[in-house]
Amino acid sequence: MAGADDRHIPAAHTKQLAAHLPAAALDVLPRTTHALPIRHAALISARIARIAAEPGRPHHPQDHLFPSSPPSTRFH
């Protein structure tokens, strides 16, 4: 996800990066800035959960490197 009004990492740069990642899914959100994850945490979480739950969504091979690590509760 990217903020359309992000001056630190312009959405155009994020679009270029996503174009080179085969499994990328990019949402550019209007009227949002670099503070997108802080100001819209619930929206970000919901979109990530939706994308991750899509049938056939490829998983990164390193996703399961640490099966014995407990999930973090710090940010929940």
Phi and psi in degrees as GROMACS dihedral restraints (atoms count N, CA, C in turn):
[ dihedral_restraints ]
;  ai    aj    ak    al  type     phi  dphi    fc
    3     4     5     6     1  -143.6    20    10
    4     5     6     7     1   148.7    20    10
    6     7     8     9     1   -87.6    20    10
    7     8     9    10     1   130.2    20    10
    9    10    11    12     1   -61.8    20    10
   10    11    12    13     1   -28.4    20    10
   12    13    14    15     1  -105.4    20    10
   13    14    15    16     1    22.5    20    10
   15    16    17    18     1   -71.9    20    10
   16    17    18    19     1   119.5    20    10
   18    19    20    21     1   -91.4    20    10
   19    20    21    22     1   -15.2    20    10
   21    22    23    24     1   -83.2    20    10
   22    23    24    25     1   -45.8    20    10
   24    25    26    27     1  -128.7    20    10
   25    26    27    28     1    92.4    20    10
   27    28    29    30     1   -57.3    20    10
   28    29    30    31     1   144.2    20    10
   30    31    32    33     1   -56.6    20    10
   31    32    33    34     1   -31.4    20    10
   33    34    35    36     1   -61.6    20    10
   34    35    36    37     1   -37.1    20    10
   36    37    38    39     1   -68.9    20    10
   37    38    39    40     1   -40.3    20    10
   39    40    41    42     1   -65.4    20    10
   40    41    42    43     1   -37.2    20    10
   42    43    44    45     1   -63.8    20    10
   43    44    45    46     1   -40.8    20    10
   45    46    47    48     1   -62.0    20    10
   46    47    48    49     1   -44.8    20    10
   48    49    50    51     1   -61.8    20    10
   49    50    51    52     1   -47.3    20    10
   51    52    53    54     1   -61.3    20    10
   52    53    54    55     1   -33.0    20    10
   54    55    56    57     1   -64.3    20    10
   55    56    57    58     1   -23.4    20    10
   57    58    59    60     1   -98.0    20    10
   58    59    60    61     1    -0.2    20    10
   60    61    62    63     1  -107.8    20    10
   61    62    63    64     1   114.8    20    10
   63    64    65    66     1   -57.4    20    10
   64    65    66    67     1   -33.8    20    10
   66    67    68    69     1  -105.4    20    10
   67    68    69    70     1    17.3    20    10
   69    70    71    72     1   -69.8    20    10
   70    71    72    73     1   143.1    20    10
   72    73    74    75     1  -129.5    20    10
   73    74    75    76     1   117.0    20    10
   75    76    77    78     1  -117.3    20    10
   76    77    78    79     1   130.1    20    10
   78    79    80    81     1  -115.7    20    10
   79    80    81    82     1   124.8    20    10
   81    82    83    84     1  -104.1    20    10
   82    83    84    85     1   115.2    20    10
   84    85    86    87     1   -93.4    20    10
   85    86    87    88     1   127.7    20    10
   87    88    89    90     1   -67.6    20    10
   88    89    90    91     1   153.4    20    10
   90    91    92    93     1    54.4    20    10
   91    92    93    94     1    35.5    20    10
   93    94    95    96     1  -128.6    20    10
   94    95    96    97     1   155.5    20    10
   96    97    98    99     1  -119.7    20    10
   97    98    99   100     1  -162.4    20    10
   99   100   101   102     1   -65.4    20    10
  100   101   102   103     1   -18.5    20    10
  102   103   104   105     1   -83.6    20    10
  103   104   105   106     1    11.0    20    10
  105   106   107   108     1   -47.3    20    10
  106   107   108   109     1   -50.9    20    10
  108   109   110   111     1   -65.4    20    10
  109   110   111   112     1   -27.0    20    10
  111   112   113   114     1   -82.3    20    10
  112   113   114   115     1   -45.2    20    10
  114   115   116   117     1   -81.6    20    10
  115   116   117   118     1   -20.7    20    10
  117   118   119   120     1  -132.5    20    10
  118   119   120   121     1    47.2    20    10
  120   121   122   123     1   -59.5    20    10
  121   122   123   124     1   -41.3    20    10
  123   124   125   126     1   -65.4    20    10
  124   125   126   127     1   -40.0    20    10
  126   127   128   129     1   -64.0    20    10
  127   128   129   130     1   -45.2    20    10
  129   130   131   132     1   -59.8    20    10
  130   131   132   133     1   -48.4    20    10
  132   133   134   135     1   -60.2    20    10
  133   134   135   136     1   -43.6    20    10
  135   136   137   138     1   -63.7    20    10
  136   137   138   139     1   -42.3    20    10
  138   139   140   141     1   -68.5    20    10
  139   140   141   142     1   -39.3    20    10
  141   142   143   144     1   -64.3    20    10
  142   143   144   145     1   -43.7    20    10
  144   145   146   147     1   -61.7    20    10
  145   146   147   148     1   -41.6    20    10
  147   148   149   150     1   -63.8    20    10
  148   149   150   151     1   -45.0    20    10
  150   151   152   153     1   -65.8    20    10
  151   152   153   154     1   -43.4    20    10
  153   154   155   156     1   -64.8    20    10
  154   155   156   157     1   -28.2    20    10
  156   157   158   159     1   -86.0    20    10
  157   158   159   160     1    -5.5    20    10
  159   160   161   162     1   -61.6    20    10
  160   161   162   163     1   131.3    20    10
  162   163   164   165     1   -60.1    20    10
  163   164   165   166     1   138.7    20    10
  165   166   167   168     1    77.2    20    10
  166   167   168   169     1     4.6    20    10
  168   169   170   171     1   -66.0    20    10
  169   170   171   172     1   122.7    20    10
  171   172   173   174     1   -66.7    20    10
  172   173   174   175     1   143.9    20    10
  174   175   176   177     1  -107.9    20    10
  175   176   177   178     1   146.8    20    10
  177   178   179   180     1   -69.2    20    10
  178   179   180   181     1   138.4    20    10
  180   181   182   183     1   -59.9    20    10
  181   182   183   184     1   -21.7    20    10
  183   184   185   186     1   -91.4    20    10
  184   185   186   187     1     4.0    20    10
  186   187   188   189     1   -58.7    20    10
  187   188   189   190     1   -30.0    20    10
  189   190   191   192     1  -112.6    20    10
  190   191   192   193     1    30.8    20    10
  192   193   194   195     1   -69.4    20    10
  193   194   195   196     1   -29.3    20    10
  195   196   197   198     1  -122.4    20    10
  196   197   198   199     1    65.4    20    10
  198   199   200   201     1   -65.4    20    10
  199   200   201   202     1   -21.9    20    10
  201   202   203   204     1   -90.2    20    10
  202   203   204   205     1    -3.5    20    10
  204   205   206   207     1   -76.7    20    10
  205   206   207   208     1   130.1    20    10
  207   208   209   210     1   -71.3    20    10
  208   209   210   211     1   148.1    20    10
  210   211   212   213     1   -65.9    20    10
  211   212   213   214     1   147.4    20    10
  213   214   215   216     1   -73.4    20    10
  214   215   216   217     1   136.4    20    10
  216   217   218   219     1  -110.0    20    10
  217   218   219   220     1     1.3    20    10
  219   220   221   222     1   -60.6    20    10
  220   221   222   223     1   -37.2    20    10
  222   223   224   225     1  -108.5    20    10
  223   224   225   226     1    11.8    20    10
